[in-house]
Amino acid sequence: MMKNLAAKLGVVIVLVEIAAISALLFLLRRPELPAGTGVILVFLLPVTFGLHVWEEFVFPGKGADWFRAYHSEYGPAFKDSYFFKINAIPLVLALLVTLGTFDFAGGFSFWGIRAWLAFLCMQGFNVIFHIRGVIQLKTKQGAPGIVTACLLYVPLVVTSFAYLLKTGSVDVISAIICLAVGSLLQPALDLIKKQSMRKEKSLQAPL
């Protein structure tokens, strides 16, 4: 069953990565887009996101088991379909948000780049979720996904803020707002997930 989940997510990840890299190579040749550094930077979002999900559920995987241990109170509510949905949909959204960052007039779209930065911040705050889980579970092997979260998400967030502020693509106030929105989106999504799991658990409870 878990191999089936890994296979399905693996296919989505590979398709998203191929689409992201293909679009990146195509857009790097477009003179009406920002400098190459900016284009590469924004496309690192779906790439790093894909690698993160790959680490969690494909290799080394075991992310589903870890999530079930972390939130054992929801038990059977953690179905494969649930893990597929909460990862496949955001993966596709990450690619769409990335494609929407450009105004095709030599710069970034005003709202597009801010939506991208907020999405990136949301993913960055995912690091806290993994670290908190490791501390609470007291597992020596760590949490699936924590390596990519720390080594990819954190540097990408820091570099993105530095680059966008330096080039004037985003002003300081907007950067702070994006950071705040990203910090609120992650717990909001976690709350929605918990409510969904509570509902699923109640439906499975014996009458």
Stockholm file with secondary structure:
# STOCKHOLM 1.0

chainA/1-207         MMKNLAAKLGVVIVLVEIAAISALLFLLRRPELPAGTGVILVFLLPVTFGLHVWEEFVFPGKGADWFRAYHSEYGPAFKDSYFFKINAIPLVLALLVTLGTFDFAGGFSFWGIRAWLAFLCMQGFNVIFHIRGVIQLKTKQGAPGIVTACLLYVPLVVTSFAYLLKTGSVDVISAIICLAVGSLLQPALDLIKKQSMRKEKSLQAPL
#=GR chainA/1-207 SS CHHHHHHHHHHHHHHHHHHHHHHHHHHTTCTTSCCHHHHHHHHHHHHHHHHHHHHHHTSSCCHHHHHHHHTGGGGGGCCHHHHHHHHHHHHHHHHHHHHTTBCSSSSBCHHHHHHHHHHHHHHHTHHHHHHHHHHHHTCTTCCTTHHHIIIIIHHHHHHHHHHHHHHTSSCHHHHHHHHHHHHHHHHHHHHHHHHHHHHHHHHHSCC
#=GC SS_cons         CHHHHHHHHHHHHHHHHHHHHHHHHHHTTCTTSCCHHHHHHHHHHHHHHHHHHHHHHTSSCCHHHHHHHHTGGGGGGCCHHHHHHHHHHHHHHHHHHHHTTBCSSSSBCHHHHHHHHHHHHHHHTHHHHHHHHHHHHTCTTCCTTHHHIIIIIHHHHHHHHHHHHHHTSSCHHHHHHHHHHHHHHHHHHHHHHHHHHHHHHHHHSCC
//
